[in-house]
Amino acid sequence: MNSSPSIKAVKIEKRFESGKFGLHESTFEIPQGSLVAVLGPSGCGKSTLLKALNGDSPVTSGKVWLNGLELNEENIDYIKTHIGYVPQDDIIHGDLTVEGSLMYAAHLRLTESTYSEKRIKVEQVLRTLKIEKIGKNKVKKISGGQRKRVAIAMEILTDPPILFLDEPTSPLDPQTIEEFLKILQDLANRGTTVLMVTHKPEDLFYMDK
């Protein structure tokens, strides 16, 4: 595992317009290729932290660096093409098949690739997330856990070095959580930094930190 920080936050704070703190001052680093969980009860600021780090809802003060690049107005558009973010409620179109959803995302994101290259990449992420058997199924017909994997598959089409996940295990049944978290371990072992929010202490058994 590379020891250089993939995510670095220095004295970050988030204060809402009401004056209420969403995040109190925090400083930390997350090494490349780490699988890290942010654990806590509802309303404690987990999602606020995630959105502050990925630029979806920037910090009020302090600084964030992602892969050595400061998260600011100048760099935000570029950075967002190099990270993946799966919110708690995904926006996958239910009437498309799993393969169709991924091909649509590939056309939008892999603009320099040929059709055959996009097809190969889609097949690769289907295998990585272990959902190749449901490729022909419509999204609205698959389980919540399978849908979560499809949402992640869409984000890793571009091989982002950092992946942010908000409560990824919440829709999963106990039988599939272990397999799912092992998939995240595999992504981290391949060099992807995975930062996930969870309220389940049992998820921590699979985390690096």
N, C-alpha and C positions, 0 to 999 in steps of 0.2 A: 504494500500500500504506500502510495506517495505521501510524504509527510507535509508537503506544502498545503496551505489552507485553500480549500475549494470555496468555502464561505467564511467571510470574516466580518464581524460586526464590532464596531467600536463606539461605546457610549450611546447606543441607540435608545431613543424614547419615542413613544407614540402618545400624543395627547389629542383627544377629540375636540370638536368645536365647543362642546359643552364645558370643556375644561377638565373632564374626567380622563384619567390616565388609562390608556389601553395597554401600554408597556412601560414599566419603570426601567430606569437606566440599566443596560446590559452590555457586556463585552464578552465575546467568545470567538473561537475559531473551530471550524469543522474540516478535517483533512479530506483530501480527495479519496474517493472510493469508500467512503464511510456510509454505513446504514445507521441513521440516528433518529431516535423518536423524541418528540416533545409530548410529555404525559401530563395530564391534569384534568380536573373536572370541568364541566360545561361553564363557560363564562369567565374562565381564568386568563384568557388572552392567547390561547394556543394558535387559533386561526389568525388572530391579529399579528402575531409574530411571523407566521408563514407568509402572509401578504406583505408585511413590511420587508421581508428578506427577498421576495421575488418581484417587488415593484408594483404589485397590484394595488397596494395602499401604502405608499412610502412613509418612512419614519418622519417624525416632526423634527427631530434633532439627532445628531450622530451620523455615522457613515457606515455603509455596507459595501463590501467588495465581493464580486462573484468571479471566480477564476482570475483574480488579479485586476479586474476592471471595476472601477467605482460605479455604483448604481446611482446615476444622476440623470438629469434631463437630457444631457448630451449623449449618453450611452444607452439609455433605456430601450430604445427601439432595437438596437443591435443585440443587447443582452437577451431580450425576450425571444429572439430567434435561436438562442443557444441554451435555453432552459426549458424544462417541461413542467407543467402545472396541472394537476388534476384536482379541481375543487370538490367539495363534498357532494354537491349536486351537479352531475355532468350534463352536457347539452348534446348528447348523441341523438341523431334522428332515428326514431323507432321504426320507420317504415323501410329503411335501408337494411341490406344484409350486413353482416359483420365485415365481409370482404369489401362490399360496396362502400361502407363507411370509411374503411382504411384507404381504399383507392381514391376516394374523394379527398381525404386529408392529404394523401400523397401528391395529388395533382396541385393542391394549394401550396404545399410546403416544399416539395422536391422539384422546384420549377426548372432546374438545370438537368434533371434526369430524363431519360427516354421512358417510353411506356413500359418496355420490358424491364428496365432497371427498377421502376416503381413497383412492378408486379413482384419481382424478386425480393424487394425490400419488405413488401406487405407479407409475403409468405414467410420471410425470416422472423418478423415480429410476431406473427401468429404462432410460430413454433416456440419462440422465446417465452411467450406468455401462456403457452400450452392451451391455445384455443383454436387450433387448426381444424378440429373436428366440427366446430360450429360455424365455420366460415360462410356457409350457405344459408344459415339461419337469419331470420330478421331479428334486429336488435330488440324489438318489443316482445319477442318470444323467448328470450334467454333469461337466465336468473340474474339477480342483483350482483352476485359475485362475478359472473361471467361478464356482465356489463362493465363492472369496474375494471376488469382486465382489458376490455376493448378500449376504454378511455385511456388507460396507461399505454396500450399499444399505439394509439394515435400520437401520443406525446413522444414516444421513443423512435418514431419513424426517422427523425432527423439526428438520432444518436446524441441527444443533449448530454453534456457532461454533468448537469445537475437536474434532479427530478424532485419536485415538491408535491407531496400527497397529503390531502386533508381528509382525515378519518377514512383511510382506504379499507380498513377491516370492518367498519360499522355495518355494511350490508351483508357480510359473509356469515355463513353458518360455521359452527365450530369445526366441522369436518374439512372445510376448505381453507380455513385461516392458515393452518400450518403450511399447506402447499403454496399458498399465495405468498406468505412471508419468506419461504425458501426461494421463491422466484425473485423477490426483492434482494435477498442475499446474493443470488447469482448475478443480478445486475450490478450490485456493488463490487463484487469480485471482479467483474469485467471493467471496473474503473468509474462507473457512474456513482456520483454522490447522491444518496437518497435521504431526504429529510421528510419525515412523516409525522403528522399529528395523530394522537390516539388518546382515548380515555380508558383503554384496556391494559391493566398491568401485565397481563400474560403475554402481550405483544413484545415486551421488553426482553424476553428470553432469546429473541432472534436478532436483537440489535447489537451494534458495536458500542453504543453509548446511549 
